[in-house]
């Protein structure tokens, strides 16, 4: 049974920082791509960042230079360091892992930037 649990969300002023964590159980993160998505009220869910099994990273244009994805294999945890936060970053942030035969999502963690 795969479970992804996000944490680290909260309320922060514009320009501030937060670090989101995603702890995986039943799923070895270093073997698979791990991603972060977000969904703002009234908007579609959108891709934020991904780290693949080889450690290569990718980012949506709107977070490049501000967000950094990383992982700690020993803790089976993926992180999203978010700096220089803007009001438009306000959203529910989800951790996800997808492959040809699976598609798992966490419950999300709320980020509010004022």
C-alpha positions in Angstrom: 0.0 0.0 0.0 1.6 3.3 -1.1 1.0 6.4 0.9 2.3 9.9 0.3 2.1 12.4 3.2 2.8 16.0 2.6 3.6 18.6 5.3 5.2 22.0 5.7 2.5 24.2 4.3 1.3 27.3 6.0 0.8 31.0 5.8 3.7 33.3 4.8 4.2 36.8 3.6 5.2 37.5 0.1 8.9 37.1 -0.3 9.1 34.5 2.4 10.0 30.8 2.2 8.6 27.4 3.0 9.8 23.9 2.7 7.4 21.2 1.8 8.0 17.6 2.6 6.5 14.4 1.2 7.2 11.2 3.1 6.5 8.0 1.1 5.7 4.6 2.5 5.3 1.5 0.5 7.2 3.2 -2.4 11.0 3.6 -2.8 11.3 7.2 -4.1 14.8 6.8 -5.6 13.4 4.2 -8.0 10.7 6.4 -9.4 9.9 9.9 -10.6 8.5 12.1 -7.8 6.6 15.3 -8.6 4.9 18.3 -7.0 1.7 19.7 -8.4 -0.5 22.5 -7.1 -4.1 23.6 -7.4 -5.3 27.1 -6.7 -9.0 27.8 -6.0 -11.0 27.8 -9.2 -8.0 26.7 -11.3 -6.8 23.4 -12.8 -4.2 21.4 -11.1 -0.7 22.3 -12.6 2.7 20.7 -12.6 5.3 22.4 -10.4 8.4 20.2 -10.3 9.8 16.7 -10.8 12.8 14.7 -9.8 13.4 11.6 -11.7 14.9 8.3 -10.6 18.3 9.5 -11.8 18.1 12.7 -9.8 17.4 15.0 -12.8 15.0 17.8 -12.0 12.6 19.9 -14.0 10.4 22.9 -13.1 7.5 24.8 -14.4 8.6 28.2 -15.8 6.7 30.1 -13.1 8.9 28.6 -10.3 12.3 28.4 -12.0 14.9 30.1 -9.9 12.6 30.2 -6.9 11.8 26.6 -6.1 14.1 23.6 -5.6 13.1 20.0 -5.5 15.3 17.4 -3.7 15.1 14.1 -2.0 16.6 12.2 0.9 16.7 8.6 -0.1 17.5 7.5 3.5 14.3 9.2 4.7 12.4 8.3 1.6 11.3 11.9 1.5 11.0 14.5 -1.3 11.2 18.2 -0.5 10.2 21.3 -2.3 12.1 24.4 -1.1 10.1 27.5 -2.0 11.7 30.9 -1.9 10.6 34.4 -2.9 7.0 33.3 -2.6 4.4 35.3 -4.4 0.6 35.7 -3.7 0.0 33.7 -6.9 1.8 30.7 -5.3 -1.1 30.3 -3.0 -2.5 26.8 -3.6 -2.9 23.3 -2.3 0.3 21.5 -3.1 0.3 17.8 -3.9 3.1 15.2 -4.0 2.6 12.6 -6.6 4.3 9.6 -8.2 3.3 8.2 -11.5 4.4 5.4 -13.8 3.0 3.2 -16.5 1.0 1.1 -14.0 0.5 3.4 -11.1 -0.6 6.9 -10.1 -0.4 7.9 -6.4 -1.2 11.2 -4.8 -0.9 12.7 -1.4 -3.7 14.6 0.4 -2.1 18.0 -0.2 -0.7 20.7 2.0 -2.0 24.3 1.9 0.3 27.2 1.1 -1.1 30.7 1.5 1.0 33.7 0.6 -0.3 37.2 1.5 
